[in-house]
Amino acid sequence: MPAASTVNYMSRLDTPVMGNNAPEGPFTPIVLAGKVVLGEKIFNKIRGKAITFHSQFITEFCEDYGVPRAMRGALIKKAKTTGGILGFLS
């Protein structure tokens, strides 16, 4: 039974965090400055387009190299987690 609780705990660690709960990373100051300069609405629109472009790029890469769909989803989730760690989701 302890192994099941460990698996649940580990999956929670990989869950991306956004908003005010996102960890601070090296790009957090740039993100926060962008929100102030552009305004949060415009900034979020630009960030959303960048995230969409990045997800499309990952999808195209996976299609070109025959990566299974499940792994593609895992790659997109990993990109989101890494972006949070770097401070892009602050």
Backbone as JSON Lines, residues from 0, in Angstrom:
{"i":0,"aa":"M","n":[0.8,-1.2,0.0],"ca":[0.0,0.0,0.0],"c":[0.84,1.28,0.0]}
{"i":1,"aa":"P","n":[1.99,1.35,0.65],"ca":[2.78,2.58,0.62],"c":[3.2,2.99,-0.78]}
{"i":2,"aa":"A","n":[3.38,2.03,-1.68],"ca":[3.81,2.38,-3.04],"c":[2.75,3.22,-3.74]}
{"i":3,"aa":"A","n":[1.46,2.93,-3.52],"ca":[0.39,3.7,-4.17],"c":[0.4,5.14,-3.7]}
{"i":4,"aa":"S","n":[0.62,5.36,-2.41],"ca":[0.63,6.73,-1.91],"c":[1.85,7.48,-2.45]}
{"i":5,"aa":"T","n":[2.96,6.77,-2.65],"ca":[4.14,7.4,-3.22],"c":[3.89,7.82,-4.66]}
{"i":6,"aa":"V","n":[3.2,6.99,-5.42],"ca":[2.89,7.32,-6.81],"c":[2.01,8.56,-6.87]}
{"i":7,"aa":"N","n":[0.99,8.65,-6.03],"ca":[0.13,9.83,-6.01],"c":[0.92,11.07,-5.64]}
{"i":8,"aa":"Y","n":[1.82,10.94,-4.67],"ca":[2.62,12.07,-4.25],"c":[3.52,12.53,-5.39]}
{"i":9,"aa":"M","n":[4.13,11.6,-6.11],"ca":[5.02,11.96,-7.19],"c":[4.26,12.63,-8.34]}
{"i":10,"aa":"S","n":[3.04,12.19,-8.63],"ca":[2.3,12.81,-9.72],"c":[1.91,14.24,-9.37]}
{"i":11,"aa":"R","n":[1.7,14.52,-8.09],"ca":[1.38,15.89,-7.68],"c":[2.58,16.8,-7.85]}
{"i":12,"aa":"L","n":[3.79,16.26,-7.71],"ca":[4.99,17.08,-7.89],"c":[5.14,17.56,-9.33]}
{"i":13,"aa":"D","n":[4.66,16.77,-10.28],"ca":[4.79,17.13,-11.69],"c":[3.68,18.04,-12.17]}
{"i":14,"aa":"T","n":[2.69,18.33,-11.32],"ca":[1.57,19.17,-11.73],"c":[2.04,20.61,-11.84]}
{"i":15,"aa":"P","n":[1.86,21.23,-13.01],"ca":[2.29,22.62,-13.18],"c":[1.47,23.55,-12.29]}
{"i":16,"aa":"V","n":[2.12,24.58,-11.82],"ca":[1.46,25.56,-10.96],"c":[1.46,26.88,-11.7]}
{"i":17,"aa":"M","n":[0.31,27.56,-11.69],"ca":[0.23,28.83,-12.39],"c":[-0.27,29.91,-11.45]}
{"i":18,"aa":"G","n":[-0.23,31.12,-11.93],"ca":[-0.75,32.23,-11.16],"c":[0.17,32.6,-10.02]}
{"i":19,"aa":"N","n":[-0.42,33.07,-8.94],"ca":[0.36,33.52,-7.8],"c":[1.08,32.38,-7.09]}
{"i":20,"aa":"N","n":[0.69,31.14,-7.33],"ca":[1.31,30.0,-6.68],"c":[2.52,29.47,-7.45]}
{"i":21,"aa":"A","n":[2.81,30.03,-8.6],"ca":[3.94,29.56,-9.39],"c":[5.25,29.89,-8.67]}
{"i":22,"aa":"P","n":[6.21,28.97,-8.74],"ca":[7.49,29.26,-8.09],"c":[8.23,30.37,-8.84]}
{"i":23,"aa":"E","n":[9.08,31.06,-8.1],"ca":[9.86,32.1,-8.75],"c":[11.07,31.47,-9.42]}
{"i":24,"aa":"G","n":[11.32,31.89,-10.64],"ca":[12.45,31.37,-11.39],"c":[13.24,32.52,-11.98]}
{"i":25,"aa":"P","n":[14.23,32.22,-12.79],"ca":[15.08,33.28,-13.33],"c":[14.34,34.25,-14.26]}
{"i":26,"aa":"F","n":[13.22,33.83,-14.84],"ca":[12.48,34.71,-15.76],"c":[11.31,35.43,-15.09]}
{"i":27,"aa":"T","n":[11.09,35.19,-13.8],"ca":[9.97,35.82,-13.09],"c":[10.02,37.34,-13.18]}
{"i":28,"aa":"P","n":[11.17,37.99,-12.96],"ca":[11.19,39.46,-13.05],"c":[10.78,39.99,-14.43]}
{"i":29,"aa":"I","n":[11.18,39.29,-15.48],"ca":[10.82,39.71,-16.83],"c":[9.32,39.56,-17.05]}
{"i":30,"aa":"V","n":[8.77,38.45,-16.56],"ca":[7.33,38.2,-16.7],"c":[6.54,39.27,-15.95]}
{"i":31,"aa":"L","n":[6.94,39.56,-14.74],"ca":[6.22,40.56,-13.95],"c":[6.34,41.95,-14.56]}
{"i":32,"aa":"A","n":[7.52,42.27,-15.1],"ca":[7.7,43.56,-15.78],"c":[6.82,43.63,-17.03]}
{"i":33,"aa":"G","n":[6.73,42.53,-17.75],"ca":[5.88,42.49,-18.95],"c":[4.43,42.73,-18.61]}
{"i":34,"aa":"K","n":[3.98,42.18,-17.48],"ca":[2.59,42.41,-17.05],"c":[2.34,43.88,-16.75]}
{"i":35,"aa":"V","n":[3.34,44.53,-16.15],"ca":[3.19,45.95,-15.8],"c":[3.21,46.82,-17.05]}
{"i":36,"aa":"V","n":[4.16,46.56,-17.94],"ca":[4.34,47.39,-19.13],"c":[3.18,47.21,-20.12]}
{"i":37,"aa":"L","n":[2.82,45.96,-20.39],"ca":[1.8,45.68,-21.4],"c":[0.38,45.66,-20.85]}
{"i":38,"aa":"G","n":[0.26,45.45,-19.57],"ca":[-1.05,45.23,-18.98],"c":[-1.31,43.73,-18.96]}
{"i":39,"aa":"E","n":[-1.99,43.27,-17.94],"ca":[-2.16,41.83,-17.77],"c":[-2.96,41.18,-18.9]}
{"i":40,"aa":"K","n":[-3.97,41.87,-19.42],"ca":[-4.81,41.3,-20.48],"c":[-3.99,41.05,-21.75]}
{"i":41,"aa":"I","n":[-3.26,42.06,-22.21],"ca":[-2.46,41.92,-23.43],"c":[-1.33,40.92,-23.2]}
{"i":42,"aa":"F","n":[-0.71,40.99,-22.03],"ca":[0.38,40.07,-21.72],"c":[-0.1,38.62,-21.76]}
{"i":43,"aa":"N","n":[-1.24,38.34,-21.13],"ca":[-1.78,36.97,-21.13],"c":[-2.14,36.5,-22.53]}
{"i":44,"aa":"K","n":[-2.6,37.43,-23.38],"ca":[-2.93,37.09,-24.76],"c":[-1.67,36.68,-25.52]}
{"i":45,"aa":"I","n":[-0.6,37.44,-25.35],"ca":[0.68,37.13,-26.01],"c":[1.25,35.83,-25.47]}
{"i":46,"aa":"R","n":[1.2,35.65,-24.14],"ca":[1.72,34.42,-23.54],"c":[0.92,33.21,-24.03]}
{"i":47,"aa":"G","n":[-0.39,33.35,-24.14],"ca":[-1.23,32.26,-24.64],"c":[-0.86,31.86,-26.06]}
{"i":48,"aa":"K","n":[-0.59,32.87,-26.91],"ca":[-0.18,32.59,-28.28],"c":[1.18,31.88,-28.3]}
{"i":49,"aa":"A","n":[2.09,32.28,-27.43],"ca":[3.41,31.64,-27.37],"c":[3.28,30.19,-26.91]}
{"i":50,"aa":"I","n":[2.43,29.94,-25.93],"ca":[2.21,28.58,-25.44],"c":[1.59,27.72,-26.54]}
{"i":51,"aa":"T","n":[0.63,28.28,-27.27],"ca":[-0.01,27.56,-28.37],"c":[1.02,27.21,-29.45]}
{"i":52,"aa":"F","n":[1.86,28.17,-29.8],"ca":[2.9,27.94,-30.81],"c":[3.85,26.84,-30.35]}
{"i":53,"aa":"H","n":[4.25,26.89,-29.09],"ca":[5.18,25.89,-28.56],"c":[4.55,24.49,-28.58]}
{"i":54,"aa":"S","n":[3.29,24.4,-28.2],"ca":[2.58,23.11,-28.22],"c":[2.47,22.57,-29.65]}
{"i":55,"aa":"Q","n":[2.2,23.47,-30.6],"ca":[2.12,23.06,-32.01],"c":[3.48,22.57,-32.51]}
{"i":56,"aa":"F","n":[4.53,23.24,-32.08],"ca":[5.88,22.83,-32.48],"c":[6.18,21.44,-31.94]}
{"i":57,"aa":"I","n":[5.85,21.19,-30.68],"ca":[6.06,19.86,-30.1],"c":[5.26,18.82,-30.87]}
{"i":58,"aa":"T","n":[4.01,19.14,-31.2],"ca":[3.16,18.21,-31.95],"c":[3.75,17.91,-33.33]}
{"i":59,"aa":"E","n":[4.21,18.93,-34.04],"ca":[4.82,18.71,-35.36],"c":[6.08,17.86,-35.25]}
{"i":60,"aa":"F","n":[6.88,18.13,-34.24],"ca":[8.09,17.34,-34.01],"c":[7.74,15.87,-33.79]}
{"i":61,"aa":"C","n":[6.74,15.63,-32.95],"ca":[6.33,14.26,-32.66],"c":[5.77,13.56,-33.89]}
{"i":62,"aa":"E","n":[5.01,14.28,-34.7],"ca":[4.48,13.7,-35.94],"c":[5.6,13.36,-36.93]}
{"i":63,"aa":"D","n":[6.58,14.25,-37.04],"ca":[7.69,14.03,-37.96],"c":[8.52,12.81,-37.58]}
{"i":64,"aa":"Y","n":[8.67,12.56,-36.29],"ca":[9.54,11.49,-35.82],"c":[8.78,10.29,-35.27]}
{"i":65,"aa":"G","n":[7.46,10.25,-35.45],"ca":[6.68,9.09,-35.06],"c":[6.58,8.85,-33.57]}
{"i":66,"aa":"V","n":[6.59,9.91,-32.81],"ca":[6.47,9.79,-31.35],"c":[5.01,9.48,-31.01]}
{"i":67,"aa":"P","n":[4.76,8.49,-30.15],"ca":[3.38,8.15,-29.79],"c":[2.64,9.31,-29.12]}
{"i":68,"aa":"R","n":[1.31,9.31,-29.26],"ca":[0.48,10.4,-28.73],"c":[0.65,10.57,-27.23]}
{"i":69,"aa":"A","n":[0.73,9.46,-26.51],"ca":[0.87,9.55,-25.06],"c":[2.16,10.26,-24.68]}
{"i":70,"aa":"M","n":[3.23,9.98,-25.41],"ca":[4.5,10.64,-25.11],"c":[4.44,12.11,-25.49]}
{"i":71,"aa":"R","n":[3.72,12.42,-26.58],"ca":[3.55,13.83,-26.97],"c":[2.86,14.6,-25.86]}
{"i":72,"aa":"G","n":[1.81,14.03,-25.29],"ca":[1.12,14.68,-24.18],"c":[2.03,14.86,-22.98]}
{"i":73,"aa":"A","n":[2.87,13.86,-22.73],"ca":[3.82,13.96,-21.62],"c":[4.85,15.06,-21.88]}
{"i":74,"aa":"L","n":[5.28,15.2,-23.14],"ca":[6.24,16.26,-23.48],"c":[5.63,17.65,-23.28]}
{"i":75,"aa":"I","n":[4.37,17.81,-23.68],"ca":[3.71,19.1,-23.51],"c":[3.55,19.41,-22.03]}
{"i":76,"aa":"K","n":[3.18,18.41,-21.23],"ca":[3.05,18.61,-19.78],"c":[4.4,18.95,-19.16]}
{"i":77,"aa":"K","n":[5.46,18.28,-19.61],"ca":[6.8,18.56,-19.11],"c":[7.22,19.99,-19.46]}
{"i":78,"aa":"A","n":[6.88,20.44,-20.67],"ca":[7.2,21.82,-21.07],"c":[6.5,22.81,-20.16]}
{"i":79,"aa":"K","n":[5.25,22.52,-19.81],"ca":[4.51,23.41,-18.92],"c":[5.12,23.42,-17.52]}
{"i":80,"aa":"T","n":[5.51,22.24,-17.03],"ca":[6.14,22.15,-15.71],"c":[7.46,22.91,-15.7]}
{"i":81,"aa":"T","n":[8.25,22.71,-16.75],"ca":[9.55,23.39,-16.84],"c":[9.36,24.91,-16.95]}
{"i":82,"aa":"G","n":[8.37,25.34,-17.71],"ca":[8.08,26.77,-17.82],"c":[7.71,27.37,-16.47]}
{"i":83,"aa":"G","n":[6.99,26.61,-15.66],"ca":[6.66,27.08,-14.32],"c":[7.9,27.21,-13.44]}
{"i":84,"aa":"I","n":[8.78,26.23,-13.52],"ca":[10.01,26.27,-12.73],"c":[10.88,27.45,-13.14]}
{"i":85,"aa":"L","n":[10.92,27.74,-14.42],"ca":[11.73,28.86,-14.91],"c":[11.12,30.23,-14.64]}
{"i":86,"aa":"G","n":[9.84,30.24,-14.26],"ca":[9.2,31.5,-13.93],"c":[8.35,32.08,-15.02]}
{"i":87,"aa":"F","n":[8.12,31.34,-16.1],"ca":[7.3,31.85,-17.2],"c":[5.83,31.91,-16.86]}
{"i":88,"aa":"L","n":[5.38,31.17,-15.83],"ca":[3.97,31.13,-15.47],"c":[3.66,31.99,-14.25]}
{"i":89,"aa":"S","n":[4.56,32.89,-13.91],"ca":[4.34,33.76,-12.75],"c":[3.29,34.81,-13.02]}
